[in-house]
Amino acid sequence: MIQVRDLILRHKKLTILDGIGFNALPEEVTTIFGPNASGKTSLIKCINGTWNFDEGTITLDGQRIFRLKRRGMAKLLATVPQEHHPPFPYTTLEVVLMGRLPHVGLFSWPSQRDKGVAVKALEAVGIGHLAERPYTQISGGERQLTLIARSLAQEPKILLLDEPTAHLDFKNQISVLRVVRDLAKKEGLTVLLTLHDPNLSLIFSDKVALLNKGKMVAFGKPSSVITRENLKNVYDLDVDFLSQDGLRFIYPKIPGVE
């Protein structure tokens, strides 16, 4: 579980995050949604301890973040970056094994159990067959799934993903987010991710935090947060909705285009 209360982050004279507060729960996908420069990535960096914040509190699984040591943090929380470019053509399994570092001694080698955890993580995201393939020779979607598997190998309770669909084609965006949603349910993970796409946020989120200019505009179920009024206020864009098979989809209302 993630609890954020009255979070304020400043940089020089600018306020980057202003009074942010929300809960992200186990077995749920919570999406931070909003335009560029709204504070999404800054919030992720505060939660994973990369950046120090000025005011407020962040609690991870009941523990204040400033009381956690780096090794303890790595066992509790894993972060999946947008991209990863290794300097050496490691196999996919070797990349996932790197996620076991918090559990391996400084001068120790990964044990058979560590290797078993890594293999299980690859299978959990559906790419066990790529274990011996060079990481540099698999597709963008497969690399993103490998990074998710590497994070799973840490055996965390909390999973953070910063724009996990960036640079992926439409099919791979859906594949990655489906895997993330399923992992939250099956593994009991607290999942917090950032997205730009309102339709993906509607489909794959249990809760949505809408940010704009560092402030929380709304938080709650996707249908109550991603509304015509909120999108008009945040993006200055008129939208409408289509409904099909119980799902709602957004499309922009562009004058002169039917």
ABEGO torsion letter per residue (X at the ends): XBBBBGBBBBBEABBABBGBBBBBBBGBBBBBBEBBGAGAAAAAAAAAGABBBABEBBBBGGBBAAABBAAAAAAABBBBBABBBBABBBBAAAAAAAAAAAABBAABBBBAAAAAAAAAAAAAAGAAAAAABBAAABBAAAAAAAAAAAAAAAGBABBBBBGAABGBBAAAAAAAAAAAAAAAAAAGBBBBBBBABAAAAAAABABBBBBBGGBBABBEBAAAABBAAAAAAAAGBBBBBBBBGGBBBBBBBBBGBX
